[in-house]
Every structure is written in structure tokens, then in C-alpha cells.
Amino acid sequence: MTDHYHISSLVVRALPERLHDVHAAIEALPGAEVHQSDGIAKLVAVLETANEQGIAATLNAIETLPGVLNASLVSHHVEETAGEQLESL
């Protein structure tokens, strides 16, 4: 049996004065990691989830964080694992 996991990237725009807080809050979400920041108001986040519903739930959680202006899905890729289950999922 082959398992799948989903890798997605997002661009997140935040209020400049809340960027640090938004960065920390995203990092605290399961399967989420901030990959890049412009240090002013934008972040690139990468998500690893078990399915599309996980992407939607995490995206919604990010969009509702205090200080977030918007979050946009940029890419989505499905990886297959040969029966291995990722611990982070």
C-alpha cells in the first residue's frame, strides 16, 4: 500500500509590527514551517499535511492569526511514500 503526504507553500502578508508574532505562531502549528521572510511584512510558509483537508485547515488557521492580512496558497505537491508514515503528520 502506498501512502501520500501533501507539501504546500503559502505567501503570508502580515502587519509589519506583528510579523515576529505571526512567524512564531505559524512555526507553532503542526506541520508548518516558515521558510523565508522579507523582514518587513511577508513570509513564505511550507506545510506538510496528510491530505487536502489538512491544507485547508492550516491555511484557515494562518488566515485568522492576529496580524495576518492574507495568506495565499502558491503551490501544492503530493508525495508518495512506500508504506512509511511521516511522524509530523
C-alpha positions as CSV (number, residue, x, y, z in Angstrom):
1,M,0.0,0.0,0.0
2,T,1.3,3.5,-0.9
3,D,0.7,6.4,1.5
4,H,0.6,10.0,0.4
5,Y,1.5,13.3,2.0
6,H,1.0,16.8,0.7
7,I,3.5,19.6,0.6
8,S,2.2,23.1,0.1
9,S,3.7,26.6,0.1
10,L,1.9,29.8,1.1
11,V,2.7,33.5,0.9
12,V,1.6,35.2,4.1
13,R,1.2,39.0,4.4
14,A,1.2,40.5,7.9
15,L,1.1,43.8,9.6
16,P,4.8,44.9,9.9
17,E,4.5,45.4,13.6
18,R,3.1,41.8,14.0
19,L,5.5,40.0,11.7
20,H,7.5,38.4,14.5
21,D,4.4,37.2,16.3
22,V,2.9,35.8,13.1
23,H,6.2,34.0,12.3
24,A,6.2,32.4,15.8
25,A,2.5,31.4,15.5
26,I,3.0,29.7,12.2
27,E,6.0,27.8,13.4
28,A,3.9,26.5,16.3
29,L,1.3,25.0,14.0
30,P,1.7,21.2,13.4
31,G,3.3,20.5,10.0
32,A,4.0,24.2,9.3
33,E,7.4,25.9,8.9
34,V,8.4,29.4,7.8
35,H,10.9,29.0,5.1
36,Q,11.6,32.7,4.2
37,S,10.8,36.2,5.4
38,D,11.4,39.6,3.9
39,G,11.7,41.0,7.4
40,I,9.0,43.6,6.7
41,A,5.6,42.1,6.1
42,K,5.8,38.9,4.0
43,L,6.6,35.2,4.9
44,V,6.8,32.1,2.9
45,A,5.4,29.1,4.8
46,V,5.7,25.4,3.9
47,L,3.1,22.9,5.0
48,E,3.3,19.1,5.3
49,T,-0.1,17.6,5.7
50,A,-1.8,14.2,5.3
51,N,-4.5,15.4,2.9
52,E,-6.2,18.4,1.3
53,Q,-8.3,19.0,4.4
54,G,-5.2,19.5,6.4
55,I,-4.0,22.1,4.0
56,A,-7.4,23.9,4.2
57,A,-7.5,23.7,8.0
58,T,-3.9,25.1,8.4
59,L,-4.5,27.8,5.8
60,N,-7.6,28.9,7.7
61,A,-5.7,28.8,11.0
62,I,-3.0,31.1,9.5
63,E,-5.5,33.5,7.9
64,T,-7.2,34.0,11.3
65,L,-4.0,34.7,13.2
66,P,-3.9,38.2,14.7
67,G,-1.9,40.5,12.4
68,V,-2.3,38.4,9.3
69,L,-3.6,40.4,6.3
70,N,-3.9,37.5,4.0
71,A,-2.5,34.0,3.2
72,S,-2.4,32.6,-0.4
73,L,-1.7,29.1,-1.5
74,V,1.1,29.2,-4.1
75,S,1.9,25.5,-4.7
76,H,0.7,22.0,-3.8
77,H,2.5,18.8,-4.4
78,V,1.6,15.2,-3.5
79,E,4.5,12.9,-2.5
80,E,4.2,9.1,-2.2
81,T,5.9,7.0,0.5
82,A,6.3,3.3,0.2
83,G,4.2,2.4,3.2
84,E,6.1,4.8,5.5
85,Q,4.1,7.2,7.7
86,L,5.6,10.6,8.4
87,E,5.9,11.4,12.1
88,S,5.0,15.0,11.5
89,L,1.6,14.1,10.1
